[in-house]
Amino acid sequence: MTPAYVALGANLGDAQATVRAAFDALETLSETRVLRRSSLYRTAPVGLADQPDFINAVAAIETALAPDALLSALLAIENRFGRVRRDRNGPRTLDLDLLLYGEQCIDSPQLTLPHPRLHLRAFVLCPLAEIAPDLPLPGRGSVAAWLPAVANQGIVRL
């Protein structure tokens, strides 16, 4: 089993209910179990500002699925929740991002690990720091060490 971290986000419909249901959907993945769930956080959108605020969270999991298989499973969950990909950083019913998969570094057309912007986004770092503050980010230090870099980004723990 490999430890992995998944970011959850939504800003369409009842986003809080969607993120909670997505946590439950992660529990149904084969060869995978959810170890920890962060609190929910409200954040302003990044990029396209003319959209509702997001509800974000992070799950710590362990899985026997390979990284590509886990990514495919996450995309299938997004699809079940009605995810339609239109605009980059646009509104969404559900977004599941694979942040880290063990200590692996992957750069393929389908998957980049660690997630290339996880250390720059409060909506990822704050919930991740809640459940794994000492987690090392490959080549970057710990999660907690990056929190000051995102301190100016608006985020509210619900």
DAMONOR-V744286 format. One record per residue. N is the residue number from 1. RES is the residue in one small letter. D_LAST is the distance of its C-alpha to the last C-alpha in Angstrom with 1 decimal. Layout:
# DAMONOR-V744286
N RES D_LAST
N RES D_LAST
This chain:
# DAMONOR-V744286
1 m 31.2
2 t 29.4
3 p 25.9
4 a 23.8
5 y 20.3
6 v 18.8
7 a 16.2
8 l 14.6
9 g 13.7
10 a 14.3
11 n 14.6
12 l 17.3
13 g 17.3
14 d 14.4
15 a 12.4
16 q 9.7
17 a 12.8
18 t 14.7
19 v 12.6
20 r 12.6
21 a 16.3
22 a 16.9
23 f 16.0
24 d 18.6
25 a 20.9
26 l 20.9
27 e 22.2
28 t 25.2
29 l 26.4
30 s 29.9
31 e 30.5
32 t 26.8
33 r 24.4
34 v 20.7
35 l 20.4
36 r 16.8
37 r 13.4
38 s 10.6
39 s 6.9
40 l 5.5
41 y 5.4
42 r 6.9
43 t 10.4
44 a 13.7
45 p 16.4
46 v 19.0
47 g 22.7
48 l 22.9
49 a 21.1
50 d 22.1
51 q 19.4
52 p 16.0
53 d 12.8
54 f 11.8
55 i 9.1
56 n 10.0
57 a 10.4
58 v 13.6
59 a 16.0
60 a 18.8
61 i 21.9
62 e 25.6
63 t 28.1
64 a 31.8
65 l 31.4
66 a 32.8
67 p 30.5
68 d 32.0
69 a 31.8
70 l 28.1
71 l 27.5
72 s 29.6
73 a 27.6
74 l 24.3
75 l 26.0
76 a 27.3
77 i 23.8
78 e 22.8
79 n 26.0
80 r 25.4
81 f 22.2
82 g 24.4
83 r 23.7
84 v 26.3
85 r 26.9
86 r 28.2
87 d 27.0
88 r 25.8
89 n 22.2
90 g 22.4
91 p 20.1
92 r 19.7
93 t 18.9
94 l 18.1
95 d 18.7
96 l 19.4
97 d 20.7
98 l 22.7
99 l 21.9
100 l 24.3
101 y 27.0
102 g 28.5
103 e 30.2
104 q 31.7
105 c 32.2
106 i 33.1
107 d 34.0
108 s 35.2
109 p 35.0
110 q 32.5
111 l 30.3
112 t 29.6
113 l 28.3
114 p 26.6
115 h 24.5
116 p 26.2
117 r 23.2
118 l 20.6
119 h 21.4
120 l 21.0
121 r 17.6
122 a 14.4
123 f 12.5
124 v 14.7
125 l 15.4
126 c 12.2
127 p 11.0
128 l 14.8
129 a 15.2
130 e 12.8
131 i 15.1
132 a 18.3
133 p 18.7
134 d 22.5
135 l 22.8
136 p 25.7
137 l 25.5
138 p 29.1
139 g 31.1
140 r 28.2
141 g 27.3
142 s 24.1
143 v 20.5
144 a 19.9
145 a 22.9
146 w 21.5
147 l 18.3
148 p 20.4
149 a 21.6
150 v 18.2
151 a 17.2
152 n 18.1
153 q 15.8
154 g 13.0
155 i 9.5
156 v 6.2
157 r 3.8
158 l 0.0
